[in-house]
Amino acid sequence: MTVEIREATYSDAETIARIHVLSWQAAYRGIMPEAFLERLFVEARLGMWQKSFQSGKLKVLLAYSDEAVVGWIAFGACRDADKDETWAEVEALYILPEFWRRGIGERLSESACSLLRSAGFSFVALWVLSENHRARGFYHRIGFDHDDSSKCITVGGTPLTEIRYRCSLMN
């Protein structure tokens, strides 16, 4: 399978929102409340992504297979108060479920890390739900390690724990 990577633009917001919703509904089934997942709509995520592109704070890369977008990664400067300007953050990485375990997430991660390294960042962090064992295994396989940090978030009225992973960009 051939995968191409390119930077996303404002006009890609709807595609990003669609993948965002479909991925959440598959990846978080059994982790997040079912009623919450069923109420996710592309239109709501579309507005969020349009605002994100207008702010210019995040960079998003898209993965294409056979000219169709199958996944994306969003990244930028780290938002965590305990990290300095040498730290970047992967804010989200989502692949359409039918394309999981085909190396697309790894390709997107490598591309993002390369851009972050070129931008002068030395380290990258990300937050993942502690219950999302599939994602945790993936991040560990591509070189991220848990740094013992965690935080509680609430999604759909349910408290969930996120844990932070980190990786050096200085290889």
C-alpha positions in Angstrom: 0.0 0.0 0.0 1.4 3.4 -1.0 1.0 6.2 1.5 1.7 9.8 0.8 1.9 12.6 3.4 1.1 16.2 2.9 0.4 19.2 5.1 -3.3 19.9 5.6 -5.0 23.2 4.9 -8.2 24.9 5.9 -10.0 23.2 3.1 -9.2 19.8 4.6 -11.1 20.6 7.8 -14.2 18.5 6.9 -12.2 15.5 6.0 -10.2 15.8 9.3 -13.4 16.1 11.2 -14.9 13.0 9.6 -11.9 10.9 10.4 -11.8 12.4 13.9 -15.4 11.3 14.6 -15.1 7.8 13.0 -11.9 7.1 14.8 -13.2 8.2 18.2 -16.3 6.0 17.7 -14.1 2.9 17.0 -11.1 3.5 19.2 -12.9 4.6 22.3 -15.8 2.1 22.3 -15.8 0.5 25.7 -13.7 3.4 27.1 -15.9 6.4 26.7 -19.7 6.3 27.3 -21.5 4.8 24.3 -24.2 7.6 24.3 -21.4 10.2 24.1 -19.8 8.5 21.1 -23.1 8.2 19.3 -23.7 11.9 19.7 -20.4 12.9 18.0 -21.1 14.7 14.7 -18.8 15.8 11.9 -20.4 19.3 11.9 -19.3 20.0 15.5 -15.8 18.8 14.9 -15.7 20.8 11.6 -16.2 24.1 13.5 -13.4 23.1 15.9 -11.0 22.3 13.1 -11.8 25.4 11.2 -11.0 27.5 14.3 -7.8 25.6 14.8 -6.6 26.3 11.3 -7.5 30.0 11.6 -5.5 30.2 14.9 -2.4 28.7 13.2 -1.2 27.1 16.4 -1.3 23.5 15.1 0.2 21.9 12.1 -1.7 18.9 10.6 -0.3 16.3 8.3 -2.6 14.1 6.2 -1.9 10.5 5.0 -3.3 9.5 1.6 -3.7 6.0 0.2 -5.1 5.7 -3.3 -5.8 9.5 -3.3 -8.1 9.2 -0.3 -7.2 10.7 3.1 -7.0 7.8 5.6 -5.5 9.6 8.7 -3.9 12.6 10.2 -1.6 13.9 12.9 -1.8 17.3 14.6 1.2 18.8 16.5 2.7 22.0 17.7 4.4 23.5 20.7 3.8 21.7 24.0 0.9 23.1 26.1 2.1 21.6 29.4 3.2 24.1 32.0 6.1 21.9 33.2 7.7 21.8 29.7 9.8 24.6 28.1 10.2 25.8 24.5 12.3 22.7 23.6 9.2 20.5 23.9 6.6 19.9 21.2 3.4 18.0 21.5 1.4 15.6 19.4 -2.1 16.7 20.1 -3.9 14.0 18.1 -3.3 11.1 15.8 -6.2 9.4 14.1 -6.4 6.8 11.3 -9.6 5.4 9.8 -10.3 2.1 11.6 -10.1 0.1 8.3 -6.5 1.3 7.9 -5.3 0.5 11.4 -2.1 -1.6 11.7 -0.8 -0.8 8.2 2.1 1.5 9.2 0.2 4.8 8.5 0.4 6.0 12.1 4.1 5.3 12.1 4.6 7.2 8.8 2.6 10.2 10.1 4.6 10.2 13.4 7.9 10.0 11.6 7.0 12.9 9.3 5.7 15.0 12.2 8.9 14.3 14.3 11.1 15.2 11.4 9.3 18.6 11.0 9.5 19.2 14.7 13.2 18.4 14.8 13.7 20.8 11.8 11.8 23.5 13.8 14.3 23.2 16.6 12.3 21.1 19.1 14.3 18.5 21.1 11.5 16.5 22.7 7.9 15.6 22.0 5.1 14.7 24.4 1.6 13.4 24.0 -1.3 12.4 26.2 -3.2 9.1 25.8 -6.1 7.6 27.7 -4.7 5.0 30.1 -7.4 2.6 29.0 -6.4 2.9 25.3 -4.1 -0.1 25.3 -3.9 -0.3 21.5 -2.6 3.3 21.3 -0.3 2.9 24.2 1.3 -0.2 22.6 1.7 1.7 19.3 3.4 4.7 21.0 5.7 2.4 22.8 6.7 0.6 19.6 7.6 3.9 17.9 9.8 5.0 20.7 7.6 6.9 23.2 7.8 6.1 26.9 5.4 6.9 29.8 6.9 9.6 32.0 4.8 8.9 35.1 2.6 12.0 34.6 -1.2 11.6 34.6 -4.2 13.8 34.7 -8.0 13.3 35.1 -10.3 14.5 32.3 -14.1 14.2 32.0 -15.6 13.0 28.8 -19.4 12.6 28.4 -19.7 12.9 32.2 -17.2 10.1 32.8 -13.9 10.7 34.5 -11.0 9.3 32.5 -7.2 9.2 33.1 -4.7 10.4 30.6 -1.1 9.5 30.8 1.8 11.4 29.2 4.3 9.8 26.9 7.5 11.4 25.7 10.2 10.9 23.1 13.5 12.5 22.3 13.9 14.1 18.9 17.7 14.1 19.2 18.7 10.9 17.5 
